Amino acid sequence: MPALAPRLFGIAGLGVVFIALTIAITIGVFTDLDLQVAQSMHAVQEPSLHPLFQAIAELGGFELTTLLMVGLGYYLWRTGFSLSDGLGLVAIFIAAQAFELFYKLNLHHPRPPLALSESDGPSITEAFSGSGVSYSFPSGHMLRAVIVYGLLAFVIRRLSPSPPARALAVAGAIAIIVVVAFDRLYLDVHWESDVIGGLLLGAIALLAATVWLDRPTKPQN
């Protein structure tokens, strides 16, 4: 049974960092840097690449990540894990997004101005844009990308008998997370502080999910 203590300490440590980031954003520590990064990205935007970055946004979109998470839970159940293992992962995924929504409803951190931002990839989450959810911290795309692709890499490393597949799973997950982060900044739909917040919150949820999968269970009679 893998040791869980380092991951539990990791969750606590990342939680402290996330709270510190929230406080820093609230008092304006990131305001100038956020604006500088957004203006730099706006300066290098190329209209012909906009459809490509809209497509990249779908990697962290609600629809694809939800489908992957449900599929992962079902796969684990079908390969010998308990139903509660899969349901627990889906519950953590939902809880993390509920926490994200709570922040977007309550932390005063307006989105980048329309003069800088480009239209994002199509998603059902756009329905919230006109319902009072006007703040942008943390990035939901980053949150979902870290949880889902990180978990896929974790499961592949645990279950795949192929060393190349295990290595590629980790490299692929990291690559997707980095690409989604750049996409958020390139389209100027999020400040860089939003991206960092989504990364931190996603990492907390990812560690929690791995702890859930590795938790001690009672032996079957």
KOLVONU-575847 format. One line per 5 residues: their letters; for each residue z, x, y of N, C-alpha, C. Coordinates in nm, 3 decimals, padded with zeros to 5 digits. Last residue first. Layout:
! residues N
a> Z/X/Y/Z/X/Y/Z/X/Y  ...;
This chain:
! residues 221
nqpkt> 00.283/-01.450/-01.073/00.351/-01.461/-01.203/00.249/-01.482/-01.315  00.181/-01.210/-00.833/00.156/-01.334/-00.904/00.229/-01.336/-01.039  00.404/-01.058/-00.598/00.315/-01.052/-00.715/00.300/-01.187/-00.780  00.387/-01.120/-00.250/00.462/-01.137/-00.373/00.365/-01.130/-00.492  00.263/-00.862/-00.033/00.259/-00.998/-00.088/00.338/-01.003/-00.218;
prdlw> 00.252/-00.678/00.267/00.306/-00.692/00.131/00.302/-00.838/00.087  -00.061/-00.663/00.444/00.079/-00.701/00.438/00.126/-00.707/00.291  -00.320/-00.604/00.496/-00.246/-00.507/00.417/-00.098/-00.545/00.400  -00.409/-00.814/00.656/-00.474/-00.790/00.528/-00.393/-00.699/00.437  -00.234/-00.781/00.876/-00.231/-00.905/00.797/-00.294/-00.883/00.660;
vtaal> -00.319/-00.536/00.971/-00.182/-00.549/00.921/-00.171/-00.674/00.833  -00.570/-00.610/01.058/-00.560/-00.515/00.947/-00.419/-00.517/00.887  -00.498/-00.783/01.267/-00.574/-00.834/01.153/-00.565/-00.741/01.034  -00.371/-00.610/01.444/-00.295/-00.720/01.385/-00.366/-00.776/01.261  -00.588/-00.450/01.514/-00.476/-00.391/01.440/-00.393/-00.500/01.372;
laiag> -00.736/-00.649/01.651/-00.792/-00.581/01.534/-00.681/-00.519/01.450  -00.569/-00.715/01.864/-00.600/-00.816/01.764/-00.655/-00.753/01.636  -00.574/-00.467/01.998/-00.447/-00.524/01.954/-00.472/-00.626/01.842  -00.846/-00.446/02.056/-00.784/-00.348/01.967/-00.650/-00.398/01.913  -00.878/-00.659/02.236/-00.947/-00.661/02.108/-00.886/-00.565/02.008;
lllgg> -00.726/-00.563/02.447/-00.683/-00.686/02.379/-00.751/-00.699/02.243  -00.881/-00.333/02.512/-00.740/-00.323/02.473/-00.694/-00.445/02.395  -01.131/-00.447/02.575/-01.119/-00.344/02.472/-00.976/-00.334/02.421  -01.063/-00.613/02.788/-01.115/-00.670/02.664/-01.105/-00.574/02.548  -00.984/-00.415/02.974/-00.890/-00.516/02.927/-00.934/-00.581/02.797;
ivdse> -01.226/-00.282/03.013/-01.111/-00.209/02.957/-01.009/-00.308/02.901  -01.369/-00.492/03.128/-01.415/-00.432/03.002/-01.300/-00.357/02.934  -01.228/-00.532/03.363/-01.238/-00.641/03.266/-01.276/-00.587/03.128  -01.275/-00.289/03.490/-01.137/-00.320/03.449/-01.135/-00.436/03.350  -01.541/-00.314/03.552/-01.504/-00.220/03.446/-01.360/-00.241/03.401;
whvdl> -01.629/-00.663/03.581/-01.583/-00.536/03.637/-01.547/-00.443/03.522  -01.917/-00.837/03.458/-01.774/-00.804/03.452/-01.748/-00.674/03.526  -02.177/-00.857/03.505/-02.109/-00.984/03.482/-01.958/-00.964/03.469  -02.358/-00.647/03.538/-02.260/-00.676/03.643/-02.199/-00.814/03.629  -02.521/-00.555/03.345/-02.554/-00.686/03.400/-02.462/-00.726/03.515;
ylrdf> -02.378/-00.317/03.297/-02.516/-00.311/03.346/-02.557/-00.444/03.409  -02.133/-00.403/03.194/-02.137/-00.334/03.323/-02.277/-00.334/03.381  -02.207/-00.523/02.955/-02.123/-00.598/03.049/-02.131/-00.537/03.190  -02.345/-00.307/02.836/-02.416/-00.430/02.871/-02.338/-00.511/02.974  -02.140/-00.130/02.777/-02.239/-00.093/02.877/-02.315/-00.215/02.926;
avvvi> -02.013/-00.285/02.577/-01.940/-00.246/02.699/-02.038/-00.210/02.810  -02.215/-00.298/02.385/-02.169/-00.421/02.449/-02.094/-00.390/02.578  -02.226/-00.025/02.316/-02.344/-00.091/02.373/-02.304/-00.220/02.445  -01.971/00.013/02.205/-02.011/00.090/02.324/-02.129/00.022/02.393  -01.986/-00.161/01.986/-01.883/-00.182/02.088/-01.920/-00.109/02.217;
iaiag> -02.195/-00.045/01.839/-02.209/-00.180/01.892/-02.110/-00.205/02.004  -02.082/00.207/01.776/-02.205/00.198/01.855/-02.221/00.060/01.917  -01.864/00.134/01.616/-01.841/00.203/01.743/-01.963/00.190/01.834  -02.003/00.020/01.401/-01.909/-00.061/01.479/-01.884/00.003/01.616  -02.149/00.241/01.306/-02.218/00.124/01.356/-02.128/00.037/01.443;
avala> -01.944/00.413/01.223/-02.035/00.455/01.330/-02.107/00.335/01.391  -01.836/00.251/01.018/-01.754/00.291/01.133/-01.843/00.330/01.250  -02.060/00.228/00.849/-01.992/00.109/00.898/-01.909/00.141/01.022  -02.124/00.487/00.778/-02.215/00.414/00.867/-02.149/00.289/00.925  -01.913/00.544/00.604/-01.928/00.619/00.728/-02.016/00.546/00.828;
rapps> -01.964/00.359/00.400/-01.836/00.355/00.471/-01.845/00.428/00.605  -02.217/00.440/00.317/-02.199/00.305/00.373/-02.069/00.296/00.451  -02.161/00.698/00.215/-02.249/00.681/00.332/-02.232/00.544/00.398  -01.983/00.627/-00.006/-01.935/00.701/00.111/-02.027/00.690/00.232  -01.969/00.323/-00.172/-02.063/00.422/-00.119/-02.006/00.494/00.003;
pslrr> -01.813/00.114/-00.246/-01.802/00.236/-00.328/-01.889/00.350/-00.274  -01.638/-00.085/-00.009/-01.766/-00.026/-00.051/-01.743/00.100/-00.134  -01.381/-00.163/00.073/-01.441/-00.222/-00.046/-01.568/-00.154/-00.095  -01.294/-00.025/00.301/-01.201/-00.053/00.192/-01.273/-00.090/00.063  -01.514/-00.013/00.467/-01.449/00.112/00.426/-01.356/00.091/00.309;
ivfal> -01.556/-00.288/00.500/-01.655/-00.208/00.429/-01.594/-00.076/00.383  -01.327/-00.355/00.649/-01.348/-00.413/00.515/-01.448/-00.331/00.435  -01.372/-00.205/00.885/-01.249/-00.188/00.808/-01.268/-00.237/00.664  -01.613/-00.311/00.978/-01.606/-00.171/00.939/-01.484/-00.144/00.851  -01.525/-00.573/01.033/-01.632/-00.550/00.936/-01.630/-00.406/00.887;
lgyvi> -01.337/-00.517/01.234/-01.293/-00.571/01.105/-01.399/-00.552/00.997  -01.507/-00.426/01.439/-01.402/-00.339/01.387/-01.354/-00.385/01.251  -01.656/-00.651/01.482/-01.724/-00.535/01.424/-01.624/-00.431/01.375  -01.443/-00.829/01.572/-01.534/-00.862/01.463/-01.597/-00.738/01.401  -01.290/-00.696/01.778/-01.228/-00.760/01.663/-01.326/-00.770/01.546;
varlm> -01.488/-00.600/01.957/-01.391/-00.508/01.896/-01.331/-00.570/01.770  -01.623/-00.837/02.028/-01.694/-00.727/01.964/-01.598/-00.633/01.893  -01.424/-00.992/02.154/-01.482/-01.037/02.027/-01.553/-00.924/01.955  -01.369/-00.829/02.383/-01.264/-00.872/02.291/-01.323/-00.907/02.155  -01.620/-00.821/02.507/-01.558/-00.699/02.455/-01.451/-00.731/02.352;
hgspf> -01.653/-01.092/02.571/-01.752/-01.024/02.487/-01.692/-00.897/02.425  -01.440/-01.140/02.745/-01.440/-01.202/02.613/-01.539/-01.136/02.518  -01.269/-00.924/02.951/-01.402/-00.958/02.902/-01.394/-01.016/02.760  -00.964/-01.084/03.083/-01.045/-00.970/03.036/-01.183/-01.018/02.988  -01.099/-01.156/03.402/-01.021/-01.061/03.321/-00.951/-01.135/03.207;
sysvg> -01.226/-01.335/03.573/-01.307/-01.258/03.477/-01.230/-01.163/03.387  -01.219/-01.681/03.688/-01.174/-01.542/03.688/-01.233/-01.468/03.569  -01.283/-01.944/03.665/-01.363/-01.863/03.756/-01.325/-01.716/03.756  -01.274/-02.219/03.525/-01.250/-02.085/03.471/-01.336/-01.988/03.551  -01.356/-02.461/03.628/-01.235/-02.402/03.682/-01.204/-02.265/03.628;
sgsfa> -01.595/-02.526/03.511/-01.478/-02.610/03.482/-01.348/-02.548/03.527  -01.825/-02.381/03.514/-01.809/-02.483/03.617/-01.687/-02.571/03.597  -01.799/-02.214/03.298/-01.815/-02.154/03.430/-01.797/-02.254/03.542  -01.795/-02.330/03.053/-01.666/-02.316/03.120/-01.681/-02.267/03.263  -02.050/-02.313/02.960/-02.004/-02.446/02.999/-01.871/-02.439/03.074;
etisp> -02.083/-02.063/02.865/-02.126/-02.087/03.002/-02.081/-02.224/03.052  -02.023/-02.070/02.600/-01.913/-02.039/02.691/-01.952/-02.056/02.836  -02.258/-02.095/02.465/-02.184/-02.218/02.491/-02.069/-02.194/02.589  -02.505/-01.882/02.613/-02.390/-01.905/02.526/-02.324/-02.036/02.563  -02.749/-01.636/02.697/-02.713/-01.777/02.679/-02.599/-01.793/02.580;
gdses> -02.643/-01.346/02.883/-02.708/-01.405/02.767/-02.663/-01.549/02.749  -02.632/-01.381/03.247/-02.585/-01.331/03.118/-02.667/-01.394/03.005  -02.802/-01.276/03.539/-02.767/-01.383/03.446/-02.735/-01.325/03.309  -02.637/-01.017/03.729/-02.755/-01.078/03.671/-02.710/-01.191/03.578  -02.452/-00.942/04.031/-02.463/-00.974/03.889/-02.599/-01.035/03.855;
lalpp> -02.459/-00.905/04.311/-02.467/-00.790/04.222/-02.504/-00.829/04.080  -02.443/-01.149/04.430/-02.537/-01.053/04.488/-02.556/-00.931/04.399  -02.235/-01.276/04.309/-02.368/-01.308/04.263/-02.473/-01.212/04.316  -01.960/-01.045/04.253/-02.037/-01.140/04.335/-02.178/-01.159/04.281  -01.756/-01.044/03.955/-01.844/-00.974/04.049/-01.929/-01.074/04.126;
rphhl> -01.481/-01.287/03.958/-01.595/-01.218/03.897/-01.672/-01.139/04.001  -01.138/-01.246/04.065/-01.272/-01.307/04.072/-01.379/-01.220/04.008  -00.851/-01.278/03.956/-00.939/-01.161/03.949/-01.083/-01.211/03.947  -00.556/-01.398/03.901/-00.653/-01.401/04.011/-00.732/-01.270/04.013  -00.489/-01.533/03.596/-00.486/-01.406/03.669/-00.595/-01.407/03.775;
nlkyf> -00.534/-01.789/03.479/-00.413/-01.764/03.557/-00.411/-01.634/03.635  -00.759/-01.818/03.327/-00.715/-01.934/03.403/-00.605/-01.900/03.502  -00.780/-01.579/03.199/-00.887/-01.616/03.292/-00.850/-01.738/03.376  -00.551/-01.589/03.036/-00.559/-01.491/03.145/-00.664/-01.533/03.247  -00.629/-01.793/02.861/-00.507/-01.809/02.942/-00.510/-01.714/03.061;
lefaq> -00.849/-01.673/02.739/-00.869/-01.789/02.825/-00.749/-01.813/02.915  -00.714/-01.474/02.590/-00.814/-01.438/02.692/-00.834/-01.552/02.790  -00.569/-01.636/02.419/-00.496/-01.550/02.512/-00.589/-01.506/02.625  -00.779/-01.745/02.277/-00.692/-01.835/02.353/-00.613/-01.756/02.457  -00.872/-01.517/02.154/-00.956/-01.581/02.254/-00.877/-01.682/02.337;
aaifi> -00.658/-01.466/01.982/-00.696/-01.366/02.082/-00.780/-01.428/02.192  -00.665/-01.695/01.820/-00.550/-01.671/01.907/-00.582/-01.571/02.016  -00.905/-01.659/01.679/-00.891/-01.773/01.770/-00.777/-01.749/01.869  -00.841/-01.427/01.533/-00.960/-01.430/01.619/-00.948/-01.542/01.723  -00.625/-01.521/01.387/-00.604/-01.411/01.483/-00.719/-01.408/01.583;
avlgl> -00.757/-01.713/01.229/-00.651/-01.755/01.320/-00.624/-01.648/01.426  -00.926/-01.552/01.077/-00.986/-01.649/01.170/-00.882/-01.694/01.273  -00.728/-01.417/00.930/-00.820/-01.343/01.018/-00.882/-01.436/01.122  -00.613/-01.630/00.788/-00.533/-01.552/00.883/-00.619/-01.475/00.981  -00.817/-01.711/00.622/-00.773/-01.801/00.727/-00.691/-01.729/00.832;
gdsls> -00.829/-01.484/00.450/-00.942/-01.521/00.535/-00.902/-01.611/00.650  -00.567/-01.498/00.341/-00.617/-01.377/00.405/-00.730/-01.410/00.501  -00.547/-01.749/00.225/-00.468/-01.724/00.346/-00.511/-01.595/00.416  -00.699/-01.719/-00.002/-00.752/-01.803/00.106/-00.678/-01.777/00.236  -00.688/-01.376/-00.112/-00.638/-01.513/-00.107/-00.703/-01.589/00.009;
fgtrw> -00.963/-01.193/-00.257/-00.853/-01.206/-00.163/-00.807/-01.352/-00.163  -01.187/-01.208/-00.422/-01.056/-01.185/-00.481/-00.939/-01.189/-00.387  -01.424/-01.270/-00.302/-01.416/-01.142/-00.373/-01.275/-01.108/-00.418  -01.401/-01.504/-00.162/-01.486/-01.506/-00.281/-01.477/-01.376/-00.362  -01.244/-01.421/00.053/-01.191/-01.520/-00.040/-01.271/-01.518/-00.171;
lyygl> -01.422/-01.251/00.181/-01.298/-01.197/00.126/-01.239/-01.293/00.023  -01.619/-01.437/00.260/-01.653/-01.328/00.168/-01.526/-01.272/00.103  -01.478/-01.595/00.443/-01.529/-01.656/00.320/-01.560/-01.549/00.217  -01.431/-01.405/00.644/-01.319/-01.471/00.577/-01.361/-01.532/00.444  -01.696/-01.347/00.715/-01.610/-01.242/00.659/-01.492/-01.303/00.584;
gvmll> -01.779/-01.594/00.818/-01.846/-01.538/00.701/-01.763/-01.430/00.635  -01.613/-01.610/01.040/-01.599/-01.710/00.935/-01.663/-01.659/00.806  -01.718/-01.388/01.179/-01.577/-01.391/01.141/-01.554/-01.492/01.029  -01.987/-01.456/01.221/-01.953/-01.338/01.142/-01.809/-01.341/01.094  -01.954/-01.685/01.381/-02.023/-01.695/01.254/-01.988/-01.576/01.164;
ttlef> -01.830/-01.566/01.602/-01.759/-01.669/01.525/-01.822/-01.683/01.387  -02.034/-01.398/01.691/-01.908/-01.339/01.642/-01.827/-01.440/01.562  -02.235/-01.583/01.765/-02.258/-01.485/01.659/-02.127/-01.432/01.603  -02.096/-01.739/01.969/-02.162/-01.799/01.854/-02.176/-01.699/01.738  -01.994/-01.573/02.172/-01.904/-01.657/02.094/-01.969/-01.702/01.963;
gglea> -02.136/-01.239/02.184/-02.129/-01.380/02.218/-02.041/-01.460/02.124  -02.187/-00.981/02.137/-02.047/-01.016/02.163/-02.029/-01.161/02.199  -02.456/-00.997/02.092/-02.374/-00.927/01.993/-02.226/-00.956/02.012  -02.566/-01.106/02.320/-02.540/-01.197/02.208/-02.456/-01.130/02.099  -02.621/-00.892/02.483/-02.500/-00.971/02.511/-02.466/-01.064/02.395;
iaqfl> -02.870/-00.815/02.397/-02.754/-00.733/02.357/-02.625/-00.812/02.376  -03.021/-01.006/02.534/-03.015/-01.009/02.387/-02.896/-00.930/02.336  -02.983/-00.919/02.794/-02.938/-01.054/02.758/-02.926/-01.067/02.607  -03.108/-00.675/02.772/-02.963/-00.677/02.788/-02.906/-00.816/02.767  -03.375/-00.762/02.743/-03.312/-00.678/02.641/-03.160/-00.685/02.651;
phlsp> -03.423/-00.900/02.985/-03.420/-00.973/02.856/-03.354/-00.894/02.743  -03.403/-00.674/03.169/-03.307/-00.783/03.171/-03.306/-00.862/03.039  -03.592/-00.483/03.198/-03.496/-00.465/03.089/-03.397/-00.581/03.077  -03.731/-00.547/03.425/-03.803/-00.558/03.297/-03.710/-00.543/03.177  -03.549/-00.488/03.635/-03.577/-00.627/03.595/-03.644/-00.641/03.459;
eqvah> -03.303/-00.256/03.612/-03.448/-00.266/03.603/-03.482/-00.407/03.552  -03.035/-00.112/03.789/-03.089/-00.225/03.714/-03.241/-00.229/03.724  -02.916/00.077/03.943/-03.005/00.125/03.836/-03.063/00.011/03.753  -02.756/-00.058/04.123/-02.859/00.030/04.176/-02.959/00.076/04.070  -02.569/-00.184/03.965/-02.669/-00.265/04.033/-02.786/-00.181/04.082;
msqav> -02.412/00.036/03.897/-02.491/-00.031/03.795/-02.602/-00.117/03.858  -02.297/00.089/04.146/-02.377/00.192/04.080/-02.466/00.129/03.972  -02.155/-00.146/04.193/-02.266/-00.110/04.283/-02.356/-00.005/04.220  -01.966/-00.128/03.985/-02.059/-00.241/03.992/-02.179/-00.209/04.080  -01.827/00.105/04.057/-01.900/00.100/03.931/-02.004/-00.012/03.934;
qldld> -01.719/00.021/04.305/-01.806/00.139/04.297/-01.890/00.137/04.170  -01.557/-00.194/04.229/-01.671/-00.217/04.317/-01.769/-00.100/04.311  -01.365/-00.065/04.069/-01.446/-00.175/04.016/-01.573/-00.192/04.099  -01.253/00.108/04.259/-01.327/00.163/04.145/-01.417/00.056/04.083  -01.126/-00.077/04.430/-01.230/00.012/04.480/-01.316/00.067/04.367;
tfvgi> -00.946/-00.214/04.246/-01.043/-00.283/04.331/-01.157/-00.193/04.375  -00.741/-00.120/04.090/-00.878/-00.102/04.041/-00.985/-00.157/04.135  -00.507/-00.189/04.227/-00.532/-00.048/04.197/-00.678/-00.024/04.160  -00.415/-00.446/04.294/-00.536/-00.394/04.356/-00.569/-00.249/04.328  -00.214/-00.575/04.167/-00.179/-00.511/04.295/-00.297/-00.437/04.357;
tiait> -00.349/-00.666/03.939/-00.286/-00.762/04.029/-00.256/-00.701/04.166  -00.417/-00.431/03.808/-00.523/-00.516/03.863/-00.465/-00.612/03.967  -00.162/-00.344/03.733/-00.244/-00.260/03.821/-00.356/-00.342/03.885  -00.086/-00.549/03.559/-00.010/-00.528/03.683/-00.094/-00.448/03.782  -00.275/-00.507/03.356/-00.268/-00.635/03.425/-00.197/-00.621/03.559;
laifv> -00.202/-00.251/03.272/-00.334/-00.273/03.332/-00.336/-00.403/03.411  00.048/-00.308/03.163/00.039/-00.218/03.278/-00.095/-00.234/03.349  -00.033/-00.471/02.951/00.052/-00.528/03.056/00.045/-00.441/03.182  -00.175/-00.278/02.804/-00.243/-00.397/02.854/-00.164/-00.462/02.967  00.029/-00.099/02.740/-00.082/-00.054/02.823/-00.156/-00.173/02.884;
vglga> 00.183/-00.264/02.574/00.241/-00.210/02.697/00.131/-00.166/02.793  -00.002/-00.305/02.368/00.048/-00.418/02.445/00.109/-00.374/02.577  -00.029/-00.051/02.266/-00.143/-00.109/02.334/-00.102/-00.230/02.417  00.230/-00.032/02.151/00.186/00.060/02.255/00.069/00.005/02.335  00.227/-00.238/01.959/00.326/-00.239/02.068/00.282/-00.151/02.184;
igflr> 00.016/-00.150/01.797/00.009/-00.282/01.862/00.104/-00.287/01.981  00.124/00.095/01.711/00.001/00.092/01.789/-00.015/-00.039/01.864  00.337/00.010/01.558/00.366/00.084/01.681/00.243/00.086/01.772  00.179/-00.103/01.357/00.270/-00.188/01.433/00.311/-00.121/01.564  00.051/00.123/01.261/-00.029/00.019/01.325/00.059/-00.076/01.406;
palap> 00.267/00.272/01.156/00.186/00.327/01.267/00.103/00.220/01.338  00.365/00.082/00.954/00.443/00.116/01.073/00.358/00.175/01.185  00.223/00.047/00.723/00.194/-00.043/00.833/00.262/-00.002/00.963  00.064/00.244/00.483/00.178/00.231/00.572/00.140/00.145/00.692  -00.100/00.079/00.211/-00.105/00.163/00.330/00.016/00.138/00.419;
m> 00.000/00.085/-00.120/00.000/00.000/00.000/00.000/00.089/00.125;
